[in-house]
Amino acid sequence: MLLCIERTNVHGAANSFFSDLEGNNRLGDTRLLEEKDLVYFHDNEIYHHVSPASQIDQSAWMRRSMMLIHSPAETLVDGRLNDSNKLSSN
């Protein structure tokens, strides 16, 4: 699950989901997560991409704080391969 906690002075950072690693088969519309928006998906079954982000106002701070809830997280901690991953990696 991804939760947008803060989004200030940000252009871009749009979320897209695909059924393939090459990004040919988009699932749904591209979405910007605004503050308090969240998205839940099975990371082992679909590929998630976030477009580049940039500042709207170059003289002001840009902040994009996201909370990631991932389970099981052991593969991120010790580098083990995730046996449930159906997509391989990109």
Contacts in CASP RR format, 6 or more apart in sequence:
PFRMAT RR
TARGET T0000
AUTHOR 0000-0000-0000
METHOD contacts of the structure
MODEL  1
MLLCIERTNVHGAANSFFSDLEGNNRLGDTRLLEEKDLVYFHDNEIYHHV
SPASQIDQSAWMRRSMMLIHSPAETLVDGRLNDSNKLSSN
1 38 0 8 1.000
1 39 0 8 1.000
1 40 0 8 1.000
1 41 0 8 1.000
1 67 0 8 1.000
1 68 0 8 1.000
1 69 0 8 1.000
2 15 0 8 1.000
2 33 0 8 1.000
2 38 0 8 1.000
2 39 0 8 1.000
2 66 0 8 1.000
2 67 0 8 1.000
2 68 0 8 1.000
3 33 0 8 1.000
3 36 0 8 1.000
3 37 0 8 1.000
3 38 0 8 1.000
3 66 0 8 1.000
3 67 0 8 1.000
3 69 0 8 1.000
4 33 0 8 1.000
4 34 0 8 1.000
4 35 0 8 1.000
4 36 0 8 1.000
4 37 0 8 1.000
4 38 0 8 1.000
4 64 0 8 1.000
4 65 0 8 1.000
4 66 0 8 1.000
5 35 0 8 1.000
5 65 0 8 1.000
5 66 0 8 1.000
5 67 0 8 1.000
6 35 0 8 1.000
6 63 0 8 1.000
6 64 0 8 1.000
6 65 0 8 1.000
7 13 0 8 1.000
7 33 0 8 1.000
7 34 0 8 1.000
7 35 0 8 1.000
7 63 0 8 1.000
7 64 0 8 1.000
7 65 0 8 1.000
8 60 0 8 1.000
8 61 0 8 1.000
8 62 0 8 1.000
8 63 0 8 1.000
8 64 0 8 1.000
9 55 0 8 1.000
9 56 0 8 1.000
9 57 0 8 1.000
9 60 0 8 1.000
9 61 0 8 1.000
9 62 0 8 1.000
9 63 0 8 1.000
10 53 0 8 1.000
10 54 0 8 1.000
10 55 0 8 1.000
10 56 0 8 1.000
10 62 0 8 1.000
10 63 0 8 1.000
10 64 0 8 1.000
11 53 0 8 1.000
11 54 0 8 1.000
11 55 0 8 1.000
11 56 0 8 1.000
12 32 0 8 1.000
12 51 0 8 1.000
12 52 0 8 1.000
12 53 0 8 1.000
12 54 0 8 1.000
13 32 0 8 1.000
13 33 0 8 1.000
13 50 0 8 1.000
13 51 0 8 1.000
13 52 0 8 1.000
13 53 0 8 1.000
13 64 0 8 1.000
14 30 0 8 1.000
14 31 0 8 1.000
14 32 0 8 1.000
14 50 0 8 1.000
14 51 0 8 1.000
15 30 0 8 1.000
15 31 0 8 1.000
15 32 0 8 1.000
15 33 0 8 1.000
15 39 0 8 1.000
15 48 0 8 1.000
15 49 0 8 1.000
15 50 0 8 1.000
16 26 0 8 1.000
16 30 0 8 1.000
16 31 0 8 1.000
16 48 0 8 1.000
16 49 0 8 1.000
16 50 0 8 1.000
16 51 0 8 1.000
17 26 0 8 1.000
17 27 0 8 1.000
17 28 0 8 1.000
17 41 0 8 1.000
17 46 0 8 1.000
17 47 0 8 1.000
17 48 0 8 1.000
17 49 0 8 1.000
18 24 0 8 1.000
18 25 0 8 1.000
18 26 0 8 1.000
18 27 0 8 1.000
18 46 0 8 1.000
18 47 0 8 1.000
18 49 0 8 1.000
19 25 0 8 1.000
19 27 0 8 1.000
19 46 0 8 1.000
19 47 0 8 1.000
20 47 0 8 1.000
20 87 0 8 1.000
21 47 0 8 1.000
21 87 0 8 1.000
21 88 0 8 1.000
21 89 0 8 1.000
21 90 0 8 1.000
23 47 0 8 1.000
23 49 0 8 1.000
27 46 0 8 1.000
30 51 0 8 1.000
31 37 0 8 1.000
31 39 0 8 1.000
33 39 0 8 1.000
33 66 0 8 1.000
41 48 0 8 1.000
43 70 0 8 1.000
44 82 0 8 1.000
44 84 0 8 1.000
44 85 0 8 1.000
44 86 0 8 1.000
44 87 0 8 1.000
45 86 0 8 1.000
45 87 0 8 1.000
46 87 0 8 1.000
47 87 0 8 1.000
47 90 0 8 1.000
53 62 0 8 1.000
53 64 0 8 1.000
54 62 0 8 1.000
55 62 0 8 1.000
56 62 0 8 1.000
70 76 0 8 1.000
72 82 0 8 1.000
74 80 0 8 1.000
75 81 0 8 1.000
75 82 0 8 1.000
END
